Amino acid sequence: MTGADAALVRAENVHKWFGQNEVLKGVSLHVARGEVLSIIGPSGSGKSTFLRCINQLETYQKGRIHVGGELIGFEDRGGKLVPLPNRRIVAQRRNIGMVFQQFNLFWHMTVLDNIIEAPMLVLGQRRSEAEATAMALLDRVGLAEKAHAYPMKLSGGQQQRAAIARALAMKPDLMLFDEPTSALDPETTGEVLNVIADLASSGMTMIVVTHEMAFARQVSDRVVLMENGKVDCEADPETFFRDQPSARLKAFLATIH
Amino acid sequence: MGFDWPFFWSRLTDPGDLYLIALGRTVLMAVLAMLLGLVIGVLVGFGRLSKFAPIRAVCAFYVWLIRGIPVLVLLVFFFSGLAAAGFFRFSDITLFGITMSASFQAAVLGLAIHEGAYMAEIVRNGIQAVQRGQIEAAKSLGMGTFQLTRRIILPQATRVIVPPLGNDFNHLLKTTSLASVIGVQEIFQLTESMSATTFKTFELLIVVSITYLALTTVWNVIQGLIEARLRRHERDEQPASLTARIGYYLWPRGDAAMERR
């Protein structure tokens, strides 16, 4: 395993409050380049909030998150965290892809337009270039024939695969998955998990918040249990699920089986 | 007493140049006021959601003020009130060989300021109807505030805004009749002056009513076509023919092919 310095994502003692309510109580996690990290835990444990802090959809208030060596959301002025101007935050998000529980495809655009939008607008790609990339990605997620369909015409699983293609079109260094199959029927969950597994095996660095234990076990390099705003335990999937190295993890796994 | 059918028919079938010019004025006044009102509405609608409290306050004040004053009072205020106080006097302007009278300008401005207040609320509602997830997705793809406003928020808000906006324009087409009070020679003013000389008040009022009805009907069809286009994302692959669509919006249950699934 690579050391902390080779980590693509370094979170140190991250705290986050929603008003009086402290939802992250000092989260520290490292993710190496090419590593697949799954985060599991009960709802309200802060796992989604932590994920959203990484691309600044939420702002953390204490601690540090580095992605690719760059401090996310803040500038460190002699130990004091000064919020970055919005345009810097916007720029930081370019290299971080995110897939949402509710897919969030732009419903007023076709699947193809959804995918080429950001590459053209944000990266300044030509339409022909963006479309070529998009079609290759759609092919990869098995949706080439749906390129010109509107999202509302697609099943949940198809929408989520299109959303994954959209995020990949930005050629991110890191992919964040926020419960990507929680809104899906059991029949379509598999097709989405297959796409994510395929992506994992291609060497993409990924953080996956999930309730799919079998998937986490099969695809991850490391699994983390978050509980009550903290990392309770982390281990490689075999150790994690076989030995269940913490009392909380045993209790959590018992509730979901 | 009695209804003068021959007079009624002749007015209806051969309204004459004066009436057609007045009709053009009515339509132009409504269109210009609508466009100007839309600009005001978009600015004020976004302003009401601004991060800066003073902007929010100014925009809220505008909406509160204008929605609390009758249009008729506004029109007279702009045309006569400002001039009487010596603030501003509208004068005739000739552009590209077309003269816009002072009263016409005051009417367009007054109607636009009135419309703008209502549109601001419609626009604000449309913007607020855009789901947070759509904005988060745009942000996660690296779009900046301006980019996601232009490419995601505005097009999606438009789908929500257009139907009530269309109804507003329908209303505006008829509200133009109030401009007769400040001397704009539109169809209602012409009707009144003609009835003063012919004493055929009843017949002329029916003619002008039919004219307004024709205007709003044409607009209903146009509105239906615009809305159908904006619903592309939820429509089936094969769009219905133009005539079917017009028929549908004139008679919504008359054409089974247009029924939404």
Chai-1 contact restraints between the chains, C-beta under 6 A:
chainA,res_idxA,chainB,res_idxB,connection_type,confidence,min_distance_angstrom,max_distance_angstrom,comment,restraint_id
A,N55,B,S140,contact,1.0,0.0,6.0,A-B,restraint_1
A,L57,B,E136,contact,1.0,0.0,6.0,A-B,restraint_2
A,V90,B,G144,contact,1.0,0.0,6.0,A-B,restraint_3
A,R93,B,G142,contact,1.0,0.0,6.0,A-B,restraint_4
A,R94,B,G142,contact,1.0,0.0,6.0,A-B,restraint_5
A,M98,B,S140,contact,1.0,0.0,6.0,A-B,restraint_6
A,Q102,B,G133,contact,1.0,0.0,6.0,A-B,restraint_7
A,N104,B,G133,contact,1.0,0.0,6.0,A-B,restraint_8
A,N104,B,Q134,contact,1.0,0.0,6.0,A-B,restraint_9
A,N104,B,A137,contact,1.0,0.0,6.0,A-B,restraint_10
A,W107,B,H233,contact,1.0,0.0,6.0,A-B,restraint_11
A,H108,B,P155,contact,1.0,0.0,6.0,A-B,restraint_12
A,H108,B,Q156,contact,1.0,0.0,6.0,A-B,restraint_13
A,H108,B,H233,contact,1.0,0.0,6.0,A-B,restraint_14
A,A118,B,L141,contact,1.0,0.0,6.0,A-B,restraint_15
A,L121,B,Q147,contact,1.0,0.0,6.0,A-B,restraint_16
A,V122,B,G142,contact,1.0,0.0,6.0,A-B,restraint_17
A,Y150,B,H233,contact,1.0,0.0,6.0,A-B,restraint_18
A,M152,B,E234,contact,1.0,0.0,6.0,A-B,restraint_19
